[in-house]
Amino acid sequence: GTTRRVSLATAAFVGVGCYTVALFSETLPWPLVLLLSAVFGGILALLIGLCTLRLSGMYFVIFTFGVAEMIRQLVNWYESNISGSVGRYIFLDVTSAEIYWQLLILFALVLILGAWLSRSRLGFALRLIGEDQVAAGNCGINTVKVRLLVFVGTSMIMSVVGAIIAPRWAYIEPSIAFNALVSFQVLVMALLGGIALYFGPVIGVVPLILAFEVLTKYFPDHFSMVLGAIFLIIVYWLPGGILGLLRRWGAIRG
């Protein structure tokens, strides 16, 4: 985003949301389950954030990816050795249409929040941190607090996303709920659309989903390899994403 910090822990927060549903959906009402998923995701993000206060760049990226993998392995160990089962079933009478509308409502709320954030003092602080963190600190901005707040907030949203989509699978296990590919998919979507632009990640979703459909149909055994190639192409030839390219074209025509 605007702070130019890349996290590969997205899969961990999605997995937290999925397992929150698996553990509490039969005993608690659905709104409370969603709230719990956000709380658990926020707590995990706070712990990760406190451990990465002094990390930046590739060190932060590698650390977040390592944490996500560690959590997946811990859950896998717990399921295999303590609970005695590989995965868990989710018995919820939720239709695909209901999942769609819940995700759409969440998406609308995120857009509203993003619009407010971009015009707020917090949004200005985030942009300044992205441009020059040292200068932002010299201007009186508590860079640690701002980065931690945004990291926790976005992680809570991803946990709620995981909780909403969990009933669609009906059965989850660590390799499904904590799939590392999710972290890379989210990153590629943001890069493709324009990682530092407001509508960038939204624009990047459509072409990437279409690419996923084609890849899974015609290249099911080489999906990850082709996804990696797409990632490299974006980094080298579309550093500003689709929106960045359109802006450059507009500037040239102007």
C-alpha positions, 0 to 999 in steps of 0.5 A: 500500500502507501507505506510500501511494506509488503506482508506475506502473512495474509494466509495466516489471517485467512486461516485464523478466520477459517478455524474460528468458524470451524471451532465456534460456528456450532455454538455461537451466532454467526455475527459473533463468530465474525467478530471473534475472527476479527479479534483473533486476527487482530491479536495475531497481527499485534503480536507479529507487528510488535516483533517486526517493529525494527524490520523493513524491506525484504526482512519484513517480507521474509519474516511475515512469510515465515510466521505464516508458515510456522502457524500453519505447521503449528496448527497441523501439529496440533490437529495431528497430535492433540485433536487426533484429526487431520481437518475439521468439517463446517456444518453451516447452512450457508448458500453461495449467494449469502457468501457473495452478499456478505463479501460484497458488503464487506468490500463496500465497507472497505471502500468507504473506510479507504476513502475516508482514510485517504482524506484523513490525517492518518492517510497523510501519515501513511503516504509520508511514511511510504515516501520517507520514513525518517522524514515522517518521524522527524515531522512528529509522526509516530511511525511505529504506532501508525504502521502497527495500527494499519497492519492490525486493521487490515489483518482483521479484515482478512480474518473476517474474509476467511471466516466468510468463505470458510462455509464454502469449503465445508471441510478445512485443514491447515493446507487449505486454510493456511494456503501460502498461495493466498498471500501471493495472489493478494500481492499479485492482484495489488501489483497488477492494479497498482499497489500504491493507488486507491483502486489499484488492487480492485482493478487487479482482481478482474484480470488475475481471476480470469488468468486463474480460470484459464491456468487452472483449466489448461495448466493445472499442473503448472499453476504456481510456475505460471503465476510466478512468471506473471509476477515477474512480468508485472514487476519488470514491465508494469511497476506501476500496475495497470492504473500506473500505465494508464496514467502514463498514457494519459500524461503522454497524450496530454 
